Amino acid sequence: MGVVEKRQGLSEYVVEINRLENEADRLHRHAIQRLFDEERDPIEVLKWKEILDVLEATTDRCEDVADLLEGIVLKHG
């Protein structure tokens, strides 16, 4: 497999990871909004907000790794 094929193959995954991360951002915003609209117990709000924020940060890190790998492949082929 040549360098061009490796880049194209990885690029498809990076695009999909970026798409999924954008979807995760949208879902996070929606979940936080619902949490504050519907939950009345402040302790539950704090607990669930922390969980949702960790999940969102995890998807951000996945996107960072995908971007890093893409950069490595582009630089070193």
Residue pairs with C-beta under 8 A, 6 or more apart in sequence:
1 9
3 77
6 73
6 77
7 73
7 74
7 77
10 69
10 70
10 73
11 70
13 66
14 66
14 67
14 69
14 70
17 62
17 63
17 66
18 63
18 66
20 59
20 62
21 59
21 60
21 62
21 63
24 55
24 56
24 59
25 56
25 59
28 52
28 53
28 55
28 56
31 52
32 49
32 52
35 45
35 48
35 49
35 52
36 45
39 45
39 48
